[in-house]
Amino acid sequence: MAKKLDLYDVTIIGGGPAGLYAAFYSGMRDMKTKLIEAREELGGRTLMYPEKIVWDVGGLAPVRAAQLTQVMTRQAQTFDPTIVLGQQITGLERMADGTMLITSATGEQHWSRTLILAVGHGALKLARLDLPGAENYEKTNLHYTVTELASFRDKRVLISGGGDSAIDWANALVEIAASVTLVHRREHFGGLEQNVKQMKASNVQVLTPYVITDLYGNGKRLDAVSIAPLNEDGEWTKETGLKRLAVDAVLINHGLRGDLGPMLNWGLAREDWNFKADEKLATNLPGVFVAGDTANYGSKLYLIAGAFTDAALAVNSAKLYIEPNAPTRAQVSSNNSKFDEMNRALELVEDCS
Ligand SMILES: Cc1cc2nc3c(=O)[nH]c(=O)nc-3n(C[C@H](O)[C@H](O)[C@H](O)COP(=O)(O)OP(=O)(O)OC[C@H]3O[C@@H](n4cnc5c(N)ncnc54)[C@H](O)[C@@H]3O)c2cc1C
């Protein structure tokens, strides 16, 4: 069991916009802070659309999501919080003295006085092909990413997906594969416009709105798949016209899906798919607060800007939970002695440039 010497004032679960801003603001409130992220990278959902230009973050328009991720990550590190990557938090246990023991799927333990759940839709995982027996082919020729381009040389490749990854791989593979067919369930593609144009002008056979309906193989290796067009209701039927395609490799790029997992058994009150909170971002569990997309309260704003506001409110609530007599919010940064030294360093750089 981890020593309680490692007790943190606040542990933030989730390293998306809400978690990153909470880490910064928690430092401003002088709290010993830890942030734990399930993935190996910080940024949350902004990692899903790095090339997209974001216009609706106050004071920052326009900015590519990749750049926004970098800036948010830098800001989160201002007060040197402990940042833990690659741990999906699954367990929560409350001790008699009120401290919380938080455990990860791989057994690591973390101690905290308060908790901020900034978990969005849950731990982001690859969306797998939802067809019977699909997992049997994952060791051979059903792929979710390309690890070695050359292994697709002279093969008949079917790609399913319409985002950046699907389109980038179609453009890369068409140069070396015998053929590339891309199916996507919508007419519209989510990928970068110039890459979509490049794909449409190339030898990639693009079929929309189509989905994969059946897999054919010997249980170890796929030989063929059926695909079908979707009707106006977004469904396929045998009547809409199944096509059978012989394939040597299938690449699925259906993006990432969130999974709240065992957190759903912690006794947190829910509202729709996420967690119910009051206007101070408190949940029904003492000392447990929420921020960002995972929070649900009357005036909730499902935007990055909303995630930032939630984060500051949740941190203020955590501070007051630990120190009921503390000021209700932090002193503004432009008039806060915590920044004196950092400001002097910045002014020095400005003076020298
Ligand atoms: C394609 C797309 C475009 C968008 N465009 C815009 C836009 O232009 N403007 C805008 O304001 N918003 C936009 N959004 C919405 C915006 O990205 C979200 O509102 C925002 O990311 C929410 O931030 P968050 O921190 O609450 O959650 P998330 O960004 O989802 O981050 C949650 C993090 O928590 C981690 N996590 C979850 N469970 C666990 C666990 N158990 N243990 C450890 N870590 C865990 C996840 O891995 C993830 O990194 C867009 C969203 C998408 C999908």
The ligand as an SDF file (V2000), in Angstrom:
LIG
                    3D

 53 58  0  0  0  0  0  0  0  0999 V2000
  -14.1300   16.3680  -33.3780 C   0  0  0  0  0  0  0  0  0  0  0  0
  -14.3650   17.3160  -32.2060 C   0  0  0  0  0  0  0  0  0  0  0  0
  -14.2440   18.6710  -32.4120 C   0  0  0  0  0  0  0  0  0  0  0  0
  -14.4530   19.5670  -31.3450 C   0  0  0  0  0  0  0  0  0  0  0  0
  -14.3420   20.9040  -31.5650 N   0  0  0  0  0  0  0  0  0  0  0  0
  -14.4990   21.7700  -30.5160 C   0  0  0  0  0  0  0  0  0  0  0  0
  -14.3690   23.1850  -30.7150 C   0  0  0  0  0  0  0  0  0  0  0  0
  -14.1050   23.6630  -31.8230 O   0  0  0  0  0  0  0  0  0  0  0  0
  -14.5590   24.0040  -29.6330 N   0  0  0  0  0  0  0  0  0  0  0  0
  -14.8680   23.5150  -28.3740 C   0  0  0  0  0  0  0  0  0  0  0  0
  -15.0130   24.3070  -27.4340 O   0  0  0  0  0  0  0  0  0  0  0  0
  -14.9990   22.1820  -28.1840 N   0  0  0  0  0  0  0  0  0  0  0  0
  -14.8260   21.3010  -29.2090 C   0  0  0  0  0  0  0  0  0  0  0  0
  -14.9820   19.9440  -28.9950 N   0  0  0  0  0  0  0  0  0  0  0  0
  -15.3590   19.4760  -27.6420 C   0  0  0  0  0  0  0  0  0  0  0  0
  -14.1460   19.5120  -26.7030 C   0  0  0  0  0  0  0  0  0  0  0  0
  -13.0560   18.7690  -27.2560 O   0  0  0  0  0  0  0  0  0  0  0  0
  -14.5680   18.9120  -25.3620 C   0  0  0  0  0  0  0  0  0  0  0  0
  -15.6340   19.6960  -24.8350 O   0  0  0  0  0  0  0  0  0  0  0  0
  -13.4040   18.9270  -24.3790 C   0  0  0  0  0  0  0  0  0  0  0  0
  -12.3270   18.1320  -24.8540 O   0  0  0  0  0  0  0  0  0  0  0  0
  -13.8430   18.4190  -23.0150 C   0  0  0  0  0  0  0  0  0  0  0  0
  -12.7330   18.4050  -22.1810 O   0  0  0  0  0  0  0  0  0  0  0  0
  -12.6650   17.4420  -20.8950 P   0  0  0  0  0  0  0  0  0  0  0  0
  -11.3520   17.7040  -20.2680 O   0  0  0  0  0  0  0  0  0  0  0  0
  -13.9040   17.5860  -20.1220 O   0  0  0  0  0  0  0  0  0  0  0  0
  -12.7340   15.9430  -21.4810 O   0  0  0  0  0  0  0  0  0  0  0  0
  -11.8170   15.1820  -22.5100 P   0  0  0  0  0  0  0  0  0  0  0  0
  -11.1900   16.1030  -23.4780 O   0  0  0  0  0  0  0  0  0  0  0  0
  -12.6540   14.0850  -23.0330 O   0  0  0  0  0  0  0  0  0  0  0  0
  -10.6410   14.5650  -21.6170 O   0  0  0  0  0  0  0  0  0  0  0  0
  -10.9180   13.5660  -20.6690 C   0  0  0  0  0  0  0  0  0  0  0  0
   -9.6170   12.8280  -20.3850 C   0  0  0  0  0  0  0  0  0  0  0  0
   -9.8080   11.9770  -19.2530 O   0  0  0  0  0  0  0  0  0  0  0  0
   -9.1190   10.7610  -19.4700 C   0  0  0  0  0  0  0  0  0  0  0  0
   -9.7490    9.7250  -18.6600 N   0  0  0  0  0  0  0  0  0  0  0  0
  -11.0240    9.2880  -18.7440 C   0  0  0  0  0  0  0  0  0  0  0  0
  -11.2670    8.3290  -17.8360 N   0  0  0  0  0  0  0  0  0  0  0  0
  -10.1180    8.1660  -17.1520 C   0  0  0  0  0  0  0  0  0  0  0  0
   -9.7410    7.3170  -16.0870 C   0  0  0  0  0  0  0  0  0  0  0  0
  -10.6050    6.4530  -15.5380 N   0  0  0  0  0  0  0  0  0  0  0  0
   -8.4700    7.3860  -15.6170 N   0  0  0  0  0  0  0  0  0  0  0  0
   -7.5720    8.2690  -16.1630 C   0  0  0  0  0  0  0  0  0  0  0  0
   -7.8940    9.1020  -17.1930 N   0  0  0  0  0  0  0  0  0  0  0  0
   -9.1400    9.0500  -17.6720 C   0  0  0  0  0  0  0  0  0  0  0  0
   -9.3040   10.5160  -20.9700 C   0  0  0  0  0  0  0  0  0  0  0  0
   -8.3300    9.6000  -21.4680 O   0  0  0  0  0  0  0  0  0  0  0  0
   -9.1640   11.9320  -21.5320 C   0  0  0  0  0  0  0  0  0  0  0  0
   -7.8230   12.2200  -21.8540 O   0  0  0  0  0  0  0  0  0  0  0  0
  -14.7940   19.0550  -30.0530 C   0  0  0  0  0  0  0  0  0  0  0  0
  -14.8920   17.6630  -29.8480 C   0  0  0  0  0  0  0  0  0  0  0  0
  -14.6800   16.7970  -30.9070 C   0  0  0  0  0  0  0  0  0  0  0  0
  -14.7780   15.3090  -30.6730 C   0  0  0  0  0  0  0  0  0  0  0  0
  1  2  1  0
  2  3  1  0
  2 52  2  0
  3  4  2  0
  4  5  1  0
  4 50  1  0
  5  6  2  0
  6  7  1  0
  6 13  1  0
  7  8  2  0
  7  9  1  0
  9 10  1  0
 10 11  2  0
 10 12  1  0
 12 13  2  0
 13 14  1  0
 14 15  1  0
 14 50  1  0
 15 16  1  0
 16 17  1  0
 16 18  1  0
 18 19  1  0
 18 20  1  0
 20 21  1  0
 20 22  1  0
 22 23  1  0
 23 24  1  0
 24 25  2  0
 24 26  1  0
 24 27  1  0
 27 28  1  0
 28 29  2  0
 28 30  1  0
 28 31  1  0
 31 32  1  0
 32 33  1  0
 33 34  1  0
 33 48  1  0
 34 35  1  0
 35 36  1  0
 35 46  1  0
 36 37  1  0
 36 45  1  0
 37 38  2  0
 38 39  1  0
 39 40  1  0
 39 45  2  0
 40 41  1  0
 40 42  2  0
 42 43  1  0
 43 44  2  0
 44 45  1  0
 46 47  1  0
 46 48  1  0
 48 49  1  0
 50 51  2  0
 51 52  1  0
 52 53  1  0
M  END
$$$$
